[in-house]
Amino acid sequence: MIRKESEAKKRRAIFGTKPTSLYFSLDPNKPYPNPKLYFYPGYQAPNDEAIAQGIDNWLKKWSWYDGGKSLEQMVSNVFDYRKLDEKPGIFTFLGVGRKKSEEDSGLPLQVYVTPELYEIPRL
């Protein structure tokens, strides 16, 4: 007899297809933990170019853009072994979370990138 899958197992299976990390940093001087959320943008975006452009637009929208090079330009200059519009993979995680300081109530954005070391061997 085949057992029916529980709702909890179905939820866990869905989370397995969308790598997301939620954690809480604890501070003995604070009454509440600081939540932080990280997610992999490659499951939603067609390529790294779209991710970089989305982050650039977000930074401009919230007046965090300093007028220098865009994130898209900086990432394409550093990761020059392929074009950003080929596929996702350079941007590994985007993170948002409250700062520990009570004076700063904003939500900082953290961007994690990788050179895809194991994707295609390069010499």
BAKE-681704 format. One line per field, with one value per residue (C-alpha): x, y, z; residue in one letter; residue number from 1; chain. Coordinates in Angstrom, 1 decimal. Layout:
px = [X,...]
py = [Y,...]
pz = [Z,...]
code = [a,...]
pos = [NUM,...]
unit = [A,...]
! end
This chain:
px = [0.0,1.3,1.0,-0.2,2.3,1.6,1.2,4.4,6.3,4.8,5.9,9.4,9.6,8.6,11.3,13.9,13.3,13.7,16.9,16.2,17.8,16.2,18.2,18.3,21.3,21.2,22.6,22.5,21.9,18.8,15.4,14.6,16.7,17.7,16.1,18.0,16.7,18.9,17.6,19.1,17.9,18.9,15.7,13.6,15.8,16.7,20.4,22.9,22.4,18.7,19.7,22.3,19.9,17.3,19.6,20.8,17.2,16.4,19.5,18.4,14.8,15.8,18.5,21.4,23.1,26.2,26.5,29.6,29.7,26.6,26.7,26.2,29.3,31.4,30.4,30.9,34.4,35.4,33.7,34.8,35.1,31.4,28.7,26.2,23.3,24.2,22.7,22.4,25.1,27.4,25.0,24.6,22.6,20.8,20.3,18.2,18.2,18.0,21.2,22.1,22.3,19.0,20.0,19.9,16.4,17.1,17.2,20.7,21.1,23.9,25.0,27.0,28.8,31.0,33.3,31.5,34.6,33.1,30.9,33.4,37.1,39.3,43.0]
py = [0.0,3.5,6.0,9.5,12.2,14.6,18.3,18.9,16.7,18.5,21.8,20.6,19.3,22.7,24.4,22.0,23.3,26.9,27.2,29.8,30.3,32.1,32.5,34.6,36.2,36.3,39.1,38.8,42.6,42.5,41.1,39.8,38.0,39.7,37.8,37.4,36.0,34.7,33.3,32.1,34.4,32.0,30.0,33.0,35.0,33.8,34.9,36.9,40.0,40.2,39.7,42.5,44.9,44.1,44.9,48.1,49.2,48.4,50.4,53.4,53.2,53.4,56.0,53.7,54.1,56.3,57.3,55.2,52.0,49.8,46.4,44.9,46.7,45.7,42.1,41.7,43.3,40.8,37.7,38.1,34.4,34.5,37.0,37.6,37.0,33.4,31.8,32.3,31.1,34.0,35.5,32.8,34.5,37.8,38.5,41.0,41.5,44.1,45.6,45.0,48.7,50.2,53.6,52.0,50.7,50.0,46.6,46.2,44.2,41.6,40.2,37.0,36.0,33.1,32.4,29.1,27.1,23.7,24.7,24.6,24.0,26.9,27.2]
pz = [0.0,-0.9,1.9,1.1,1.6,4.5,4.0,6.0,3.6,0.6,2.0,2.7,-0.9,-2.3,-0.2,-1.6,-5.1,-3.9,-1.8,0.8,4.1,7.1,10.2,13.3,14.9,18.7,20.9,24.7,24.8,22.6,23.6,20.1,17.5,14.2,11.3,8.0,4.8,1.9,-1.4,-4.7,-7.5,-10.3,-9.9,-10.8,-13.2,-16.8,-16.4,-14.4,-16.5,-15.4,-11.8,-12.0,-13.7,-11.1,-8.2,-10.0,-10.4,-6.8,-5.6,-7.7,-6.6,-2.9,-3.5,-2.7,-6.0,-5.6,-9.3,-10.0,-12.0,-11.9,-10.3,-13.8,-15.0,-12.0,-12.1,-15.9,-15.5,-12.8,-14.1,-17.7,-18.7,-19.9,-20.7,-18.0,-20.3,-21.0,-17.8,-14.1,-11.7,-10.8,-8.3,-5.6,-2.9,-2.2,1.5,3.5,7.2,9.9,11.1,14.8,15.5,16.7,15.1,11.6,10.9,7.2,5.5,4.1,0.9,0.7,-2.7,-2.9,-6.1,-7.2,-10.1,-10.8,-10.1,-10.9,-13.8,-16.7,-16.0,-17.0,-17.4]
code = [m,i,r,k,e,s,e,a,k,k,r,r,a,i,f,g,t,k,p,t,s,l,y,f,s,l,d,p,n,k,p,y,p,n,p,k,l,y,f,y,p,g,y,q,a,p,n,d,e,a,i,a,q,g,i,d,n,w,l,k,k,w,s,w,y,d,g,g,k,s,l,e,q,m,v,s,n,v,f,d,y,r,k,l,d,e,k,p,g,i,f,t,f,l,g,v,g,r,k,k,s,e,e,d,s,g,l,p,l,q,v,y,v,t,p,e,l,y,e,i,p,r,l]
pos = [1,2,3,4,5,6,7,8,9,10,11,12,13,14,15,16,17,18,19,20,21,22,23,24,25,26,27,28,29,30,31,32,33,34,35,36,37,38,39,40,41,42,43,44,45,46,47,48,49,50,51,52,53,54,55,56,57,58,59,60,61,62,63,64,65,66,67,68,69,70,71,72,73,74,75,76,77,78,79,80,81,82,83,84,85,86,87,88,89,90,91,92,93,94,95,96,97,98,99,100,101,102,103,104,105,106,107,108,109,110,111,112,113,114,115,116,117,118,119,120,121,122,123]
unit = [A,A,A,A,A,A,A,A,A,A,A,A,A,A,A,A,A,A,A,A,A,A,A,A,A,A,A,A,A,A,A,A,A,A,A,A,A,A,A,A,A,A,A,A,A,A,A,A,A,A,A,A,A,A,A,A,A,A,A,A,A,A,A,A,A,A,A,A,A,A,A,A,A,A,A,A,A,A,A,A,A,A,A,A,A,A,A,A,A,A,A,A,A,A,A,A,A,A,A,A,A,A,A,A,A,A,A,A,A,A,A,A,A,A,A,A,A,A,A,A,A,A,A]
! end
